[in-house]
Amino acid sequence: MNLISGFLLVFVLSALQHWVSGRKGLPWIIPVPLVFLFIMMYAYKANYIDSSVKLWILSGVGLLLLVGEGIRTQNKRKAQLNKELEKMKARDI
């Protein structure tokens, strides 16, 4: 696995993370980074990643991006719900 395919994997999983994180609840942020870690460990054990430095770089960057995307999506969802709640309160008054 070269660097380009590693970052492509992060990109695809980031899109999945964005979709999954839009669901209700914080535990939905956790599964996609775990899947990413399992894929990276498999790639290292199967010698698709030839050095441990590449493994650490790809894993670190990937985890930061995936967790950041999950938290950002959760915050965006909360803000949208609060905005809708304010609209509903304004109509009631």
RAJOFEN-V627533 format. One line per field, one symbol per residue. ss: DSSP state (H for helix, E for strand, - for the rest). phi: phi as a letter, one per 20 degrees, with the letter a starting at -180 (. if undefined). A space follows every 10 residues. Layout:
BEGIN
ss: ???
phi: ???
END
This chain:
BEGIN
ss: --HHHHHHHH HHHHHHHHHH H----HHHHH HHHHHHHHHH HHHHH----- -HHHHHHHHH HHHHHHHHHH HHHHHHHHHH HHHHHHHHHH HH-
phi: .effffffff ffffffffff ffffofffff fffffgffff fffffemfde cfffgfffff ffffffffff ffffffffff ffffffffff fff
END
